[in-house]
């Protein structure tokens, strides 16, 4: 005769009651987390009537994904031309990683979808940001990720013209020379300048008004202005006047005084509160500092003092040189001081909204404006065929070799700067760069713009550098954060942006809720009709399971997508499966003649291996999905894992406790409320 398995006696009645109270308390707490707004309405009402001042519960919305709450859908194209073909795929993956870190940290998006795709030879990055309503902010956060590059002077001459290109250039210019000579010949024959301009000039904007250029700028047309300085009004050039863009016959139509221009340099000491100031001087300290510098300043050492002490961004490179400027160019106090000073003198200190200035007036001269007319014939230069080489060339050192960036202050001037520390590869690169460029300039580029071009005095082998771009503290802090979060390995360009409307998501959510509620009611109906009282208790446990799950989703900030909701519903199915296994076993135990209490304990005991194995296998599959999946697949897996773990608690603890409470109130052999009960 087979020996019966031992029967678990279970917890004592007192322990069961404690567990029951604990489950009810947990359910109430979770309900407060899920729907705090209803409790807060009651609290508001009580506070209004009694003035007790009961604190309200914190309210927090569920996090819904792009498919449920709308958001931003962006597509970027990676500019991989600068990367060797073999490295392009990995470089684009690096861009994907950087963008994902940035949108998680900078935009606070907990479940973004960032993935790469390839269209022909182009690499693209697709970014979906649920809940982000300001698309422009999202684009700015991603697109302004700094691209840090170190460049050196490019001394490589442009290539020579090919024989075919040289022949093309000579033929074009010979034709232009013949055309301008024909214009000069017509003028010598007495044909009016206006008619000659209309017939020969290639400038469509002036040929029909006698070639009149108006008053000409020294900056835009220096060759024509130089010709006009020594000519009389009404005089026409006897030969063609060459410019960088063509050959010209020029006529001087008018001359007028244009005022005075001065050339000057300045040394600035700014103080806290002055415009665009990043130094740490107080106003009194700045005034004392500049008075001390004025005592030292001479015409011979002025530039060196500027490079050493000026707080103006870029002063170390330009030496404070302001070039030449006319009236109404500078702020009033500065301009008055310059205009009143004699040439070759240093004046100051002069206070403006930018701080205190010492000003060295190098010279001044009177200006004339010239109104000219021309007959213009275009010529070609070598640069029109072979573009000039870039002034700077990339050294290979970029944000990819950056180990750390932090905000620091210049100990001498107090200017805010960003300090860079390179990794081992970057340290070696920087050492090589500064060694071969000793006493030359090295440019630091940020987003393709040179923000600092310091001169290398000696090789730097420490692997550190600083960026001094005239930042205030907040700008430097943001730059350091962005550099630390990862510079983009390659530039990206946005090619599509779309704001996904939440209306579609709300409709999907509403339908999902209705489908879930209908499914839950059908499950309840089946459990109650088929399993009777245990089925009703299982449904109550299922409600506890649902409330606990939703509270976990809110507390952990889990982002719910349609796929995540599917994972949640699947985990509900796991909870129901567990109860079905227990109740089927309970039915068999009751049919075999066991007493109700021992049948309940034995049914849970014998069902546990199957429940455990089913949940563990599901967890393994969910963990694999979370580990290797991305985006919505990960969302599905995370929700499923939480649901499966909560399902174990619901099936093994909640339903079991409910059953134990009820068995204490039932007959020893049960009754017709239990499937499997046999009436004697």
Steps between C-alpha positions, in 0.01 A plus 500: 500500500645838397583739780318834494708814470530697820248779545617855567334635810533862376513815709311544826168689490667799663776509236240471222308798641821706516577416135145589399521840673840558339363425153205736553737773625730449200204518263378826656849651483537401133154637423605834653802502268293408194207741549614768750284767339180348641641497854627856454149618416381360831797662680421835334140474616602417859760778509248751369246413772733449799819695421701200626755523220533132413787461251400378156637195329757554226347464154698344219379399158581174327776519242359412160705427190493676163223274370273595791578860593655639182840669483782577256612282211834610355719358225867601472747431223858432607769675297743211471716643220780580746509139628671209318238265347601211727434711814172664401263246652672513839517882487125520442440260789708738710272786392198291602645438846580868553152614391335243726703617800420859418122459465484289816698749705431836336133451408408255775349251255504165676420276203623660178532299182834577335596268216716506190411405145674508164346629178733428210833654601341733756482432873202631693404520868132481594408663832158464664442708814171430678345794682733762351267772377766759413663353190737796463640445850558134419679589175714756681594255776608237247635716218704731721702217643849650472739366237845565646798501263861616520648634177840626387609742229461355154814573302420260221482699175204440269567270210615635166265539207486220248589580140130501407412730790782741415389513140141569611622782729718663233227482236241658732731785608616569145136541399445738794806707401371533143160613629637768735736626224200539269328708768810723537522539123137614480562757774802633311278538191272729699216261585344595833585306817133414548473337157827310546383370843171383352677322212799336676444485877420157650353648818127473439412720798682812370541467122165663426559805724832606354703262716436715812621316815411778741746579779745212512626324813874474563437151639306366202684674216849596626662510152237739364525728804880512471465602134246770589719662769735649239244583229286806427120497498382412145824320411483155336772235522715477186588136572311214659507499881556147626316359800484148643180431307548673167618780272339843529473832326433751782358853504513730803160665539515675838714550811399598856641521852429188707625609839787360701609148582731400779710193576526387861564216744365457851556307823184401690464411868138406567333438834209304641176645365653653186360389163632164376755487781632162614772629733478490879618858571285735707459849357753642746751224423461556126561875536808441714628243250465724195655800675800283577521390136478861379814582695681216321355559151710637216449500126766229474357257760128571462426193286683270743312642799172438318589140424599438862234685698196594288177320591357544149441164323759451226731774630788255527486443125411852372691709753194723540521628141170664397614580146366820348152630568281800433275711718198332662670158498595468869304573818482874574747530790763297316449691176523841665829406665651374172387798295633751754838326540808588299654244270773291662366539856356269764193627683280369780374338699168548320193333651230346281237236565769241419745612770811722509708564185847627423502628140801535272415728204738406222389754241224667300432618147231684306285295270345565162209324337503446122206450270612292202365346182648196330501274202558158654629190319549185703829310510594171657774422751659172597289505815183490289605158371699365795350636824743626760598250768349545845707714733480224763533124468373235740763340724308187598442628856131543581234438761544126449827515696353716777513347847351782705388864469444733793444868572803685643620859539819659377700562819648818353197672346210313663355426156267200479631222278442133425788271590551186292675178595573246226524123520823316426457520122404867517794583727745357245325676212502836681867459585581433132288796385657749741850369426479553125317833540731668751477881458205448265128526549273204570125558463232353725180457298158455655218415259723596203576844645843602626441624855864516605827515304778501758869506408694196624801613703633152573390135467220398739532142617258507795194420286310810611375812322258787564228663292469876554204614296372796701248281685303595804480235771170350382615474138823333610309258723264398219793456259686282750188288558451449128862413441493251787180339372683430175590701197343373180749282310363644174277801424126441448240695306128483565309401186155437648314621806148413601287569803286191567151597611383347827143459368584172328674377813204596720271302271733197519518532878123524529451191285770313693332589829160387376645176364687437825192571714284274284761223518527537877122475543486190280781340701315585823180350363678181400681469836183558706274278289744213469697511826231665715629657825874442431446660160352808663796517742739464205329793331543707818867404501517602135370845590770526768755391239382770257513780760847395622631483142369845411653643817838348408473648148439845649765476770776377268395730215451212257404627154187326378465435129251284316761224505549554873127475563506174304771376738285602798196313364721197434614505863134509610459181300791351695326590828176338383689188384652464847157513663360248253779256589425539872123468463523192278721340761256610774215332313696174483589514869135558600384218272752267668328569833741742668380753752466852364789658690750227418376491138569873464850468644577192291373659178736798539787273604467265203433780248805702599758316278290558187431865592868560574624341177248685286594837649875436487493403131298813421746712699794353306336589170417851624856561624638395161264743327601782733872428458512468122194702397461875466227760520149356522630140528683597820186673625300183445763293683527734801122507554482121459777444758326723755168331426637146534666576834183663631301204366703265719415713802132509400461125436712364784435757775183700432271222368635256759436743786145569376434125476632442854277775640194348332580141607501613863137602450391194300398148599781252551413313182401809307173567325352546156687827456810287428533308173570136588292500818308172545182509699472195729 
